Amino acid sequence: MFSVVFGIFSVFTYLEFRLFVFIFCLLILVIIIFMICMFRSKIFNKIALNSKIDSTVIDENILNICEGDEGISVSRLNPVGKVEVNNMILEGKSLGRFIDEDTKVIVIKVTSTQLIVKVK
């Protein structure tokens, strides 16, 4: 970028103003032609992602857990970590308070991706 700015400055300094305007307009024209050729060759379509994602991730194990179920924290929840509930290890989140490993917890809310737990 610096070399382009320096080149334009040197052309303006050492050449006449009309020649500078001509070279500048020629440069703009070349850039426009280059962009038109790029869009017509559809090279951007080869680079761009064309697939649509219309699915969501639903953890089937979370569907088997209800509010009030008890479990044990497998890792430290600060505030997110792993929790074992109903012999399944899932992602759990504590509400504001850190929960140490191997602490008994109670599920207070079940979301689509994690369990909200508190200390028993």
N, CA, C and O atoms as a printed pandas DataFrame, in Angstrom:
     atom_number atom_name residue_name chain_id  residue_number  x_coord  y_coord  z_coord
0              1         N          MET        A               1    0.834   -1.192    0.000
1              2        CA          MET        A               1    0.000    0.000    0.000
2              3         C          MET        A               1    0.875    1.251    0.000
3              4         O          MET        A               1    0.591    2.227   -0.694
4              5         N          PHE        A               2    1.944    1.197    0.795
5              6        CA          PHE        A               2    2.837    2.351    0.854
6              7         C          PHE        A               2    3.492    2.605   -0.487
7              8         O          PHE        A               2    3.674    3.757   -0.882
8              9         N          SER        A               3    3.847    1.542   -1.191
9             10        CA          SER        A               3    4.511    1.715   -2.491
10            11         C          SER        A               3    3.567    2.335   -3.515
11            12         O          SER        A               3    4.004    3.103   -4.373
12            13         N          VAL        A               4    2.282    2.011   -3.436
13            14        CA          VAL        A               4    1.303    2.603   -4.355
14            15         C          VAL        A               4    1.173    4.099   -4.077
15            16         O          VAL        A               4    1.167    4.911   -5.002
16            17         N          VAL        A               5    1.069    4.452   -2.819
17            18        CA          VAL        A               5    0.958    5.869   -2.452
18            19         C          VAL        A               5    2.225    6.616   -2.842
19            20         O          VAL        A               5    2.154    7.728   -3.366
20            21         N          PHE        A               6    3.373    6.019   -2.593
21            22        CA          PHE        A               6    4.638    6.648   -2.960
22            23         C          PHE        A               6    4.758    6.803   -4.476
23            24         O          PHE        A               6    5.257    7.819   -4.960
24            25         N          GLY        A               7    4.300    5.792   -5.226
25            26        CA          GLY        A               7    4.339    5.864   -6.692
26            27         C          GLY        A               7    3.454    6.983   -7.216
27            28         O          GLY        A               7    3.853    7.722   -8.116
28            29         N          ILE        A               8    2.257    7.113   -6.659
29            30        CA          ILE        A               8    1.355    8.194   -7.097
30            31         C          ILE        A               8    1.956    9.545   -6.746
31            32         O          ILE        A               8    1.889   10.481   -7.542
32            33         N          PHE        A               9    2.540    9.653   -5.568
33            34        CA          PHE        A               9    3.161   10.913   -5.163
34            35         C          PHE        A               9    4.336   11.271   -6.078
35            36         O          PHE        A               9    4.493   12.427   -6.470
36            37         N          SER        A              10    5.165   10.267   -6.418
37            38        CA          SER        A              10    6.321   10.554   -7.281
38            39         C          SER        A              10    5.892   10.929   -8.686
39            40         O          SER        A              10    6.507   11.798   -9.304
40            41         N          VAL        A              11    4.845   10.288   -9.206
41            42        CA          VAL        A              11    4.336   10.661  -10.531
42            43         C          VAL        A              11    3.819   12.086  -10.502
43            44         O          VAL        A              11    4.078   12.861  -11.422
44            45         N          PHE        A              12    3.089   12.438   -9.452
45            46        CA          PHE        A              12    2.558   13.795   -9.353
46            47         C          PHE        A              12    3.683   14.821   -9.199
47            48         O          PHE        A              12    3.578   15.933   -9.716
48            49         N          THR        A              13    4.729   14.468   -8.513
49            50        CA          THR        A              13    5.823   15.396   -8.261
50            51         C          THR        A              13    6.691   15.610   -9.499
51            52         O          THR        A              13    7.077   16.742   -9.791
52            53         N          TYR        A              14    6.998   14.551  -10.221
53            54        CA          TYR        A              14    7.963   14.639  -11.307
54            55         C          TYR        A              14    7.332   14.853  -12.685
55            56         O          TYR        A              14    8.034   15.252  -13.614
56            57         N          LEU        A              15    6.068   14.608  -12.842
57            58        CA          LEU        A              15    5.437   14.772  -14.143
58            59         C          LEU        A              15    4.461   15.945  -14.094
59            60         O          LEU        A              15    4.148   16.479  -13.030
60            61         N          GLU        A              16    4.010   16.312  -15.235
61            62        CA          GLU        A              16    3.039   17.399  -15.307
62            63         C          GLU        A              16    1.707   16.938  -14.733
63            64         O          GLU        A              16    1.448   15.740  -14.618
64            65         N          PHE        A              17    0.885   17.881  -14.383
65            66        CA          PHE        A              17   -0.396   17.571  -13.765
66            67         C          PHE        A              17   -1.305   16.832  -14.740
67            68         O          PHE        A              17   -2.012   15.913  -14.327
68            69         N          ARG        A              18   -1.311   17.202  -16.019
69            70        CA          ARG        A              18   -2.172   16.548  -17.000
70            71         C          ARG        A              18   -1.781   15.076  -17.186
71            72         O          ARG        A              18   -2.644   14.210  -17.329
72            73         N          LEU        A              19   -0.501   14.814  -17.183
73            74        CA          LEU        A              19   -0.040   13.440  -17.324
74            75         C          LEU        A              19   -0.418   12.626  -16.089
75            76         O          LEU        A              19   -0.774   11.453  -16.197
76            77         N          PHE        A              20   -0.341   13.245  -14.938
77            78        CA          PHE        A              20   -0.758   12.578  -13.698
78            79         C          PHE        A              20   -2.237   12.219  -13.755
79            80         O          PHE        A              20   -2.606   11.101  -13.398
80            81         N          VAL        A              21   -3.090   13.136  -14.193
81            82        CA          VAL        A              21   -4.528   12.881  -14.293
82            83         C          VAL        A              21   -4.785   11.768  -15.297
83            84         O          VAL        A              21   -5.641   10.913  -15.066
84            85         N          PHE        A              22   -4.056   11.766  -16.409
85            86        CA          PHE        A              22   -4.226   10.731  -17.418
86            87         C          PHE        A              22   -3.858    9.353  -16.846
87            88         O          PHE        A              22   -4.604    8.392  -17.033
88            89         N          ILE        A              23   -2.741    9.253  -16.166
89            90        CA          ILE        A              23   -2.301    7.982  -15.601
90            91         C          ILE        A              23   -3.263    7.525  -14.504
91            92         O          ILE        A              23   -3.562    6.336  -14.394
92            93         N          PHE        A              24   -3.742    8.457  -13.701
93            94        CA          PHE        A              24   -4.687    8.114  -12.645
94            95         C          PHE        A              24   -5.994    7.577  -13.228
95            96         O          PHE        A              24   -6.523    6.578  -12.740
96            97         N          CYS        A              25   -6.521    8.230  -14.270
97            98        CA          CYS        A              25   -7.755    7.771  -14.921
98            99         C          CYS        A              25   -7.539    6.413  -15.583
99           100         O          CYS        A              25   -8.420    5.553  -15.552
100          101         N          LEU        A              26   -6.381    6.227  -16.174
101          102        CA          LEU        A              26   -6.061    4.946  -16.790
102          103         C          LEU        A              26   -6.012    3.830  -15.734
103          104         O          LEU        A              26   -6.480    2.717  -15.977
104          105         N          LEU        A              27   -5.455    4.131  -14.593
105          106        CA          LEU        A              27   -5.394    3.170  -13.496
106          107         C          LEU        A              27   -6.797    2.803  -13.018
107          108         O          LEU        A              27   -7.081    1.625  -12.800
108          109         N          ILE        A              28   -7.658    3.768  -12.855
109          110        CA          ILE        A              28   -9.043    3.515  -12.433
110          111         C          ILE        A              28   -9.759    2.665  -13.481
111          112         O          ILE        A              28  -10.499    1.747  -13.128
112          113         N          LEU        A              29   -9.550    2.959  -14.757
113          114        CA          LEU        A              29  -10.167    2.195  -15.841
114          115         C          LEU        A              29   -9.691    0.741  -15.830
115          116         O          LEU        A              29  -10.491   -0.174  -16.025
116          117         N          VAL        A              30   -8.413    0.530  -15.607
117          118        CA          VAL        A              30   -7.874   -0.829  -15.547
118          119         C          VAL        A              30   -8.478   -1.588  -14.369
119          120         O          VAL        A              30   -8.804   -2.767  -14.503
120          121         N          ILE        A              31   -8.632   -0.944  -13.236
121          122        CA          ILE        A              31   -9.238   -1.597  -12.064
122          123         C          ILE        A              31  -10.685   -1.964  -12.344
123          124         O          ILE        A              31  -11.125   -3.054  -11.980
124          125         N          ILE        A              32  -11.426   -1.080  -12.980
125          126        CA          ILE        A              32  -12.829   -1.352  -13.304
126          127         C          ILE        A              32  -12.937   -2.516  -14.280
127          128         O          ILE        A              32  -13.781   -3.394  -14.101
128          129         N          ILE        A              33  -12.104   -2.535  -15.299
129          130        CA          ILE        A              33  -12.122   -3.632  -16.278
130          131         C          ILE        A              33  -11.752   -4.949  -15.602
131          132         O          ILE        A              33  -12.349   -5.987  -15.889
132          133         N          PHE        A              34  -10.779   -4.908  -14.713
133          134        CA          PHE        A              34  -10.378   -6.102  -13.984
134          135         C          PHE        A              34  -11.536   -6.637  -13.137
135          136         O          PHE        A              34  -11.772   -7.844  -13.110
136          137         N          MET        A              35  -12.242   -5.771  -12.464
137          138        CA          MET        A              35  -13.370   -6.197  -11.624
138          139         C          MET        A              35  -14.498   -6.776  -12.474
139          140         O          MET        A              35  -15.109   -7.773  -12.090
140          141         N          ILE        A              36  -14.783   -6.160  -13.628
141          142        CA          ILE        A              36  -15.827   -6.677  -14.518
142          143         C          ILE        A              36  -15.456   -8.073  -15.009
143          144         O          ILE        A              36  -16.300   -8.969  -15.045
144          145         N          CYS        A              37  -14.195   -8.253  -15.385
145          146        CA          CYS        A              37  -13.744   -9.576  -15.847
146          147         C          CYS        A              37  -13.834  -10.609  -14.730
147          148         O          CYS        A              37  -14.178  -11.764  -14.985
148          149         N          MET        A              38  -13.535  -10.217  -13.516
149          150        CA          MET        A              38  -13.614  -11.146  -12.387
150          151         C          MET        A              38  -15.060  -11.584  -12.134
151          152         O          MET        A              38  -15.315  -12.759  -11.871
152          153         N          PHE        A              39  -16.003  -10.641  -12.213
153          154        CA          PHE        A              39  -17.398  -10.992  -11.974
154          155         C          PHE        A              39  -17.966  -11.827  -13.116
155          156         O          PHE        A              39  -18.775  -12.723  -12.875
156          157         N          ARG        A              40  -17.564  -11.555  -14.336
157          158        CA          ARG        A              40  -18.066  -12.334  -15.468
158          159         C          ARG        A              40  -17.497  -13.742  -15.499
159          160         O          ARG        A              40  -18.168  -14.665  -15.961
160          161         N          SER        A              41  -16.285  -13.924  -15.021
161          162        CA          SER        A              41  -15.694  -15.261  -15.025
162          163         C          SER        A              41  -16.244  -16.116  -13.882
163          164         O          SER        A              41  -15.930  -17.302  -13.793
164          165         N          LYS        A              42  -17.039  -15.539  -13.030
165          166        CA          LYS        A              42  -17.678  -16.217  -11.900
166          167         C          LYS        A              42  -16.655  -16.864  -10.978
167          168         O          LYS        A              42  -16.918  -17.911  -10.386
168          169         N          ILE        A              43  -15.507  -16.250  -10.861
169          170        CA          ILE        A              43  -14.477  -16.780   -9.966
170          171         C          ILE        A              43  -14.897  -16.629   -8.512
171          172         O          ILE        A              43  -14.487  -17.421   -7.663
172          173         N          PHE        A              44  -15.712  -15.620   -8.216
173          174        CA          PHE        A              44  -16.175  -15.433   -6.845
174          175         C          PHE        A              44  -17.146  -16.539   -6.440
175          176         O          PHE        A              44  -17.236  -16.880   -5.261
176          177         N          ASN        A              45  -17.874  -17.103   -7.409
177          178        CA          ASN        A              45  -18.790  -18.201   -7.094
178          179         C          ASN        A              45  -18.039  -19.463   -6.700
179          180         O          ASN        A              45  -18.556  -20.278   -5.937
180          181         N          LYS        A              46  -16.833  -19.631   -7.209
181          182        CA          LYS        A              46  -16.031  -20.794   -6.840
182          183         C          LYS        A              46  -15.480  -20.650   -5.427
183          184         O          LYS        A              46  -15.225  -21.648   -4.752
184          185         N          ILE        A              47  -15.299  -19.432   -4.986
185          186        CA          ILE        A              47  -14.750  -19.172   -3.660
186          187         C          ILE        A              47  -15.839  -19.155   -2.598
187          188         O          ILE        A              47  -15.613  -19.616   -1.480
188          189         N          ALA        A              48  -17.012  -18.632   -2.926
189          190        CA          ALA        A              48  -18.086  -18.423   -1.951
190          191         C          ALA        A              48  -18.750  -19.740   -1.555
191          192         O          ALA        A              48  -18.769  -20.700   -2.327
192          193         N          LEU        A              49  -19.289  -19.767   -0.347
193          194        CA          LEU        A              49  -20.032  -20.913    0.151
194          195         C          LEU        A              49  -21.457  -20.826   -0.380
195          196         O          LEU        A              49  -22.148  -19.831   -0.160
196          197         N          ASN        A              50  -21.889  -21.858   -1.073
197          198        CA          ASN        A              50  -23.215  -21.838   -1.685
198          199         C          ASN        A              50  -24.237  -22.686   -0.933
199          200         O          ASN        A              50  -25.427  -22.604   -1.234
200          201         N          SER        A              51  -23.821  -23.482    0.017
201          202        CA          SER        A              51  -24.767  -24.333    0.723
202          203         C          SER        A              51  -25.446  -23.565    1.846
203          204         O          SER        A              51  -24.887  -22.633    2.425
204          205         N          LYS        A              52  -26.669  -23.986    2.132
205          206        CA          LYS        A              52  -27.429  -23.380    3.221
206          207         C          LYS        A              52  -27.538  -24.385    4.358
207          208         O          LYS        A              52  -27.747  -25.576    4.128
208          209         N          ILE        A              53  -27.395  -23.900    5.576
209          210        CA          ILE        A              53  -27.505  -24.751    6.754
210          211         C          ILE        A              53  -28.859  -24.476    7.386
211          212         O          ILE        A              53  -29.122  -23.372    7.863
212          213         N          ASP        A              54  -29.713  -25.490    7.386
213          214        CA          ASP        A              54  -31.052  -25.293    7.928
214          215         C          ASP        A              54  -31.362  -26.285    9.051
215          216         O          ASP        A              54  -32.528  -26.516    9.371
216          217         N          SER        A              55  -30.339  -26.862    9.637
217          218        CA          SER        A              55  -30.551  -27.801   10.727
218          219         C          SER        A              55  -29.955  -27.254   12.015
219          220         O          SER        A              55  -29.162  -26.313   11.995
220          221         N          THR        A              56  -30.340  -27.844   13.116
221          222        CA          THR        A              56  -29.819  -27.453   14.419
222          223         C          THR        A              56  -29.295  -28.689   15.138
223          224         O          THR        A              56  -29.634  -29.821   14.790
224          225         N          VAL        A              57  -28.480  -28.456   16.125
225          226        CA          VAL        A              57  -27.930  -29.551   16.913
226          227         C          VAL        A              57  -28.825  -29.766   18.128
227          228         O          VAL        A              57  -29.034  -28.857   18.931
228          229         N          ILE        A              58  -29.337  -30.959   18.246
229          230        CA          ILE        A              58  -30.148  -31.319   19.413
230          231         C          ILE        A              58  -29.490  -32.543   20.032
231          232         O          ILE        A              58  -29.370  -33.589   19.394
232          233         N          ASP        A              59  -29.071  -32.400   21.268
233          234        CA          ASP        A              59  -28.456  -33.517   21.975
234          235         C          ASP        A              59  -29.571  -34.410   22.506
235          236         O          ASP        A              59  -30.351  -34.005   23.369
236          237         N          GLU        A              60  -29.636  -35.624   21.982
237          238        CA          GLU        A              60  -30.705  -36.557   22.357
238          239         C          GLU        A              60  -30.650  -36.908   23.847
239          240         O          GLU        A              60  -31.676  -37.223   24.449
240          241         N          ASN        A              61  -29.456  -36.852   24.437
241          242        CA          ASN        A              61  -29.327  -37.198   25.859
242          243         C          ASN        A              61  -30.015  -36.175   26.762
243          244         O          ASN        A              61  -30.512  -36.521   27.834
244          245         N          ILE        A              62  -30.040  -34.921   26.325
245          246        CA          ILE        A              62  -30.662  -33.874   27.145
246          247         C          ILE        A              62  -32.172  -34.092   27.244
247          248         O          ILE        A              62  -32.796  -33.695   28.228
248          249         N          LEU        A              63  -32.755  -34.720   26.229
249          250        CA          LEU        A              63  -34.199  -34.946   26.253
250          251         C          LEU        A              63  -34.613  -35.901   27.378
251          252         O          LEU        A              63  -35.769  -35.891   27.802
252          253         N          ASN        A              64  -33.675  -36.729   27.867
253          254        CA          ASN        A              64  -33.988  -37.695   28.926
254          255         C          ASN        A              64  -33.779  -37.142   30.325
255          256         O          ASN        A              64  -33.956  -37.869   31.303
256          257         N          ILE        A              65  -33.411  -35.888   30.443
257          258        CA          ILE        A              65  -33.121  -35.289   31.748
258          259         C          ILE        A              65  -34.206  -34.266   32.076
259          260         O          ILE        A              65  -34.602  -33.465   31.229
260          261         N          CYS        A              66  -34.673  -34.308   33.313
261          262        CA          CYS        A              66  -35.718  -33.383   33.768
262          263         C          CYS        A              66  -35.174  -32.486   34.870
263          264         O          CYS        A              66  -34.135  -32.768   35.468
264          265         N          GLU        A              67  -35.885  -31.416   35.121
265          266        CA          GLU        A              67  -35.529  -30.530   36.233
266          267         C          GLU        A              67  -35.690  -31.298   37.529
267          268         O          GLU        A              67  -36.661  -32.032   37.709
268          269         N          GLY        A              68  -34.733  -31.127   38.432
269          270        CA          GLY        A              68  -34.767  -31.824   39.708
270          271         C          GLY        A              68  -33.900  -33.071   39.737
271          272         O          GLY        A              68  -33.657  -33.624   40.810
272          273         N          ASP        A              69  -33.423  -33.531   38.570
273          274        CA          ASP        A              69  -32.522  -34.690   38.559
274          275         C          ASP        A              69  -31.217  -34.326   39.244
275          276         O          ASP        A              69  -30.757  -33.185   39.185
276          277         N          GLU        A              70  -30.626  -35.329   39.901
277          278        CA          GLU        A              70  -29.381  -35.103   40.627
278          279         C          GLU        A              70  -28.215  -35.708   39.866
279          280         O          GLU        A              70  -28.376  -36.667   39.111
280          281         N          GLY        A              71  -27.039  -35.131   40.076
281          282        CA          GLY        A              71  -25.847  -35.634   39.425
282          283         C          GLY        A              71  -24.596  -35.186   40.148
283          284         O          GLY        A              71  -24.659  -34.655   41.256
284          285         N          ILE        A              72  -23.450  -35.406   39.504
285          286        CA          ILE        A              72  -22.151  -35.048   40.070
286          287         C          ILE        A              72  -21.376  -34.263   39.020
287          288         O          ILE        A              72  -21.418  -34.590   37.835
288          289         N          SER        A              73  -20.673  -33.229   39.459
289          290        CA          SER        A              73  -19.839  -32.474   38.524
290          291         C          SER        A              73  -18.582  -33.284   38.222
291          292         O          SER        A              73  -17.859  -33.684   39.134
292          293         N          VAL        A              74  -18.329  -33.522   36.946
293          294        CA          VAL        A              74  -17.167  -34.301   36.507
294          295         C          VAL        A              74  -15.932  -33.412   36.440
295          296         O          VAL        A              74  -14.825  -33.838   36.768
296          297         N          SER        A              75  -16.138  -32.174   36.011
297          298        CA          SER        A              75  -15.051  -31.193   35.987
298          299         C          SER        A              75  -15.509  -29.960   36.761
299          300         O          SER        A              75  -16.671  -29.856   37.151
300          301         N          ARG        A              76  -14.605  -29.051   36.973
301          302        CA          ARG        A              76  -14.950  -27.816   37.693
302          303         C          ARG        A              76  -15.847  -26.959   36.807
303          304         O          ARG        A              76  -15.530  -26.724   35.641
304          305         N          LEU        A              77  -16.945  -26.499   37.349
305          306        CA          LEU        A              77  -17.847  -25.614   36.618
306          307         C          LEU        A              77  -17.494  -24.184   36.986
307          308         O          LEU        A              77  -17.770  -23.736   38.099
308          309         N          ASN        A              78  -16.880  -23.466   36.044
309          310        CA          ASN        A              78  -16.489  -22.078   36.316
310          311         C          ASN        A              78  -16.824  -21.190   35.137
311          312         O          ASN        A              78  -15.876  -20.799   34.457
312          313         N          PRO        A              79  -17.990  -20.839   34.824
313          314        CA          PRO        A              79  -19.259  -21.427   35.241
314          315         C          PRO        A              79  -19.699  -22.594   34.369
315          316         O          PRO        A              79  -20.758  -23.167   34.626
316          317         N          VAL        A              80  -18.925  -22.975   33.339
317          318        CA          VAL        A              80  -19.312  -24.079   32.458
318          319         C          VAL        A              80  -18.337  -25.229   32.628
319          320         O          VAL        A              80  -17.132  -25.016   32.756
320          321         N          GLY        A              81  -18.856  -26.445   32.628
321          322        CA          GLY        A              81  -18.024  -27.633   32.742
322          323         C          GLY        A              81  -18.850  -28.873   32.444
323          324         O          GLY        A              81  -19.949  -28.778   31.898
324          325         N          LYS        A              82  -18.324  -30.029   32.801
325          326        CA          LYS        A              82  -19.002  -31.298   32.536
326          327         C          LYS        A              82  -19.708  -31.800   33.789
327          328         O          LYS        A              82  -19.186  -31.718   34.901
328          329         N          VAL        A              83  -20.918  -32.325   33.572
329          330        CA          VAL        A              83  -21.754  -32.827   34.658
330          331         C          VAL        A              83  -22.248  -34.217   34.279
331          332         O          VAL        A              83  -22.615  -34.458   33.129
332          333         N          GLU        A              84  -22.257  -35.130   35.245
333          334        CA          GLU        A              84  -22.811  -36.465   35.006
334          335         C          GLU        A              84  -24.177  -36.550   35.671
335          336         O          GLU        A              84  -24.302  -36.467   36.893
336          337         N          VAL        A              85  -25.202  -36.717   34.832
337          338        CA          VAL        A              85  -26.580  -36.838   35.320
338          339         C          VAL        A              85  -27.186  -38.048   34.621
339          340         O          VAL        A              85  -27.093  -38.167   33.399
340          341         N          ASN        A              86  -27.801  -38.941   35.375
341          342        CA          ASN        A              86  -28.425  -40.167   34.840
342          343         C          ASN        A              86  -27.425  -40.985   34.012
343          344         O          ASN        A              86  -27.767  -41.493   32.944
344          345         N          ASN        A              87  -26.206  -41.106   34.504
345          346        CA          ASN        A              87  -25.127  -41.865   33.855
346          347         C          ASN        A              87  -24.754  -41.323   32.475
347          348         O          ASN        A              87  -24.229  -42.060   31.641
348          349         N          MET        A              88  -25.018  -40.049   32.233
349          350        CA          MET        A              88  -24.627  -39.384   30.985
350          351         C          MET        A              88  -23.792  -38.159   31.334
351          352         O          MET        A              88  -24.139  -37.402   32.240
352          353         N          ILE        A              89  -22.696  -37.969   30.616
353          354        CA          ILE        A              89  -21.851  -36.798   30.847
354          355         C          ILE        A              89  -22.225  -35.743   29.820
355          356         O          ILE        A              89  -22.107  -35.957   28.613
356          357         N          LEU        A              90  -22.680  -34.597   30.320
357          358        CA          LEU        A              90  -23.149  -33.503   29.463
358          359         C          LEU        A              90  -22.523  -32.192   29.915
359          360         O          LEU        A              90  -21.868  -32.128   30.956
360          361         N          GLU        A              91  -22.732  -31.158   29.127
361          362        CA          GLU        A              91  -22.234  -29.836   29.487
362          363         C          GLU        A              91  -23.203  -29.186   30.463
363          364         O          GLU        A              91  -24.411  -29.141   30.233
364          365         N          GLY        A              92  -22.643  -28.688   31.551
365          366        CA          GLY        A              92  -23.460  -28.030   32.566
366          367         C          GLY        A              92  -22.969  -26.627   32.832
367          368         O          GLY        A              92  -21.807  -26.301   32.587
368          369         N          LYS        A              93  -23.860  -25.807   33.332
369          370        CA          LYS        A              93  -23.528  -24.408   33.638
370          371         C          LYS        A              93  -24.081  -24.074   35.012
371          372         O          LYS        A              93  -25.235  -24.367   35.327
372          373         N          SER        A              94  -23.229  -23.452   35.826
373          374        CA          SER        A              94  -23.687  -23.019   37.144
374          375         C          SER        A              94  -24.122  -21.562   37.057
375          376         O          SER        A              94  -23.691  -20.821   36.174
376          377         N          LEU        A              95  -24.965  -21.174   37.970
377          378        CA          LEU        A              95  -25.458  -19.803   37.965
378          379         C          LEU        A              95  -24.591  -18.937   38.866
379          380         O          LEU        A              95  -24.853  -18.819   40.063
380          381         N          GLY        A              96  -23.562  -18.332   38.291
381          382        CA          GLY        A              96  -22.757  -17.361   38.997
382          383         C          GLY        A              96  -21.707  -17.902   39.943
383          384         O          GLY        A              96  -20.716  -17.218   40.198
384          385         N          ARG        A              97  -21.878  -19.079   40.464
385          386        CA          ARG        A              97  -20.964  -19.613   41.462
386          387         C          ARG        A              97  -20.159  -20.755   40.870
387          388         O          ARG        A              97  -20.701  -21.565   40.119
388          389         N          PHE        A              98  -18.878  -20.833   41.193
389          390        CA          PHE        A              98  -18.044  -21.935   40.736
390          391         C          PHE        A              98  -18.377  -23.186   41.545
391          392         O          PHE        A              98  -18.618  -23.118   42.750
392          393         N          ILE        A              99  -18.386  -24.323   40.861
393          394        CA          ILE        A              99  -18.659  -25.598   41.519
394          395         C          ILE        A              99  -17.449  -26.492   41.286
395          396         O          ILE        A              99  -17.033  -26.700   40.146
396          397         N          ASP        A             100  -16.884  -27.022   42.373
397          398        CA          ASP        A             100  -15.706  -27.874   42.267
398          399         C          ASP        A             100  -16.068  -29.257   41.723
399          400         O          ASP        A             100  -17.233  -29.653   41.676
400          401         N          GLU        A             101  -15.019  -29.971   41.316
401          402        CA          GLU        A             101  -15.161  -31.322   40.790
402          403         C          GLU        A             101  -15.688  -32.256   41.886
403          404         O          GLU        A             101  -15.398  -32.055   43.066
404          405         N          ASP        A             102  -16.458  -33.274   41.498
405          406        CA          ASP        A             102  -17.037  -34.287   42.393
406          407         C          ASP        A             102  -17.970  -33.689   43.435
407          408         O          ASP        A             102  -18.015  -34.157   44.573
408          409         N          THR        A             103  -18.718  -32.652   43.052
409          410        CA          THR        A             103  -19.709  -32.032   43.930
410          411         C          THR        A             103  -21.097  -32.459   43.463
411          412         O          THR        A             103  -21.366  -32.483   42.262
412          413         N          LYS        A             104  -21.983  -32.797   44.405
413          414        CA          LYS        A             104  -23.344  -33.167   44.033
414          415         C          LYS        A             104  -24.108  -31.924   43.580
415          416         O          LYS        A             104  -24.060  -30.878   44.227
416          417         N          VAL        A             105  -24.823  -32.060   42.442
417          418        CA          VAL        A             105  -25.571  -30.931   41.869
418          419         C          VAL        A             105  -26.994  -31.366   41.559
419          420         O          VAL        A             105  -27.300  -32.554   41.460
420          421         N          ILE        A             106  -27.858  -30.361   41.409
421          422        CA          ILE        A             106  -29.257  -30.568   41.028
422          423         C          ILE        A             106  -29.518  -29.761   39.756
423          424         O          ILE        A             106  -29.096  -28.611   39.644
424          425         N          VAL        A             107  -30.211  -30.368   38.809
425          426        CA          VAL        A             107  -30.579  -29.684   37.567
426          427         C          VAL        A             107  -31.744  -28.759   37.866
427          428         O          VAL        A             107  -32.776  -29.194   38.376
428          429         N          ILE        A             108  -31.574  -27.453   37.543
429          430        CA          ILE        A             108  -32.672  -26.515   37.767
430          431         C          ILE        A             108  -33.319  -26.068   36.458
431          432         O          ILE        A             108  -34.434  -25.547   36.452
432          433         N          LYS        A             109  -32.598  -26.281   35.334
433          434        CA          LYS        A             109  -33.172  -25.931   34.037
434          435         C          LYS        A             109  -32.472  -26.722   32.955
435          436         O          LYS        A             109  -31.265  -26.954   33.029
436          437         N          VAL        A             110  -33.231  -27.139   31.939
437          438        CA          VAL        A             110  -32.671  -27.870   30.812
438          439         C          VAL        A             110  -32.858  -27.026   29.561
439          440         O          VAL        A             110  -33.985  -26.689   29.198
440          441         N          THR        A             111  -31.738  -26.678   28.892
441          442        CA          THR        A             111  -31.811  -25.952   27.623
442          443         C          THR        A             111  -31.462  -26.915   26.491
443          444         O          THR        A             111  -31.176  -28.088   26.735
444          445         N          SER        A             112  -31.485  -26.430   25.282
445          446        CA          SER        A             112  -31.227  -27.312   24.138
446          447         C          SER        A             112  -29.778  -27.759   24.043
447          448         O          SER        A             112  -29.491  -28.746   23.365
448          449         N          THR        A             113  -28.851  -27.061   24.703
449          450        CA          THR        A             113  -27.437  -27.410   24.577
450          451         C          THR        A             113  -26.752  -27.713   25.900
451          452         O          THR        A             113  -25.672  -28.303   25.901
452          453         N          GLN        A             114  -27.338  -27.332   27.018
453          454        CA          GLN        A             114  -26.655  -27.541   28.294
454          455         C          GLN        A             114  -27.655  -27.608   29.443
455          456         O          GLN        A             114  -28.837  -27.299   29.297
456          457         N          LEU        A             115  -27.131  -28.023   30.585
457          458        CA          LEU        A             115  -27.915  -28.107   31.809
458          459         C          LEU        A             115  -27.527  -26.972   32.738
459          460         O          LEU        A             115  -26.340  -26.705   32.925
460          461         N          ILE        A             116  -28.495  -26.310   33.312
461          462        CA          ILE        A             116  -28.245  -25.290   34.329
462          463         C          ILE        A             116  -28.373  -26.004   35.668
463          464         O          ILE        A             116  -29.410  -26.595   35.971
464          465         N          VAL        A             117  -27.289  -25.944   36.482
465          466        CA          VAL        A             117  -27.262  -26.700   37.730
466          467         C          VAL        A             117  -26.904  -25.804   38.902
467          468         O          VAL        A             117  -26.384  -24.702   38.731
468          469         N          LYS        A             118  -27.195  -26.305   40.097
469          470        CA          LYS        A             118  -26.753  -25.638   41.344
470          471         C          LYS        A             118  -26.309  -26.712   42.309
471          472         O          LYS        A             118  -26.615  -27.890   42.127
472          473         N          VAL        A             119  -25.587  -26.303   43.335
473          474        CA          VAL        A             119  -25.083  -27.227   44.341
474          475         C          VAL        A             119  -26.252  -27.788   45.132
475          476         O          VAL        A             119  -27.186  -27.061   45.471
476          477         N          LYS        A             120  -26.203  -29.083   45.427
477          478        CA          LYS        A             120  -27.267  -29.728   46.187
478          479         C          LYS        A             120  -27.207  -29.345   47.642
479          480         O          LYS        A             120  -28.033  -29.799   48.434
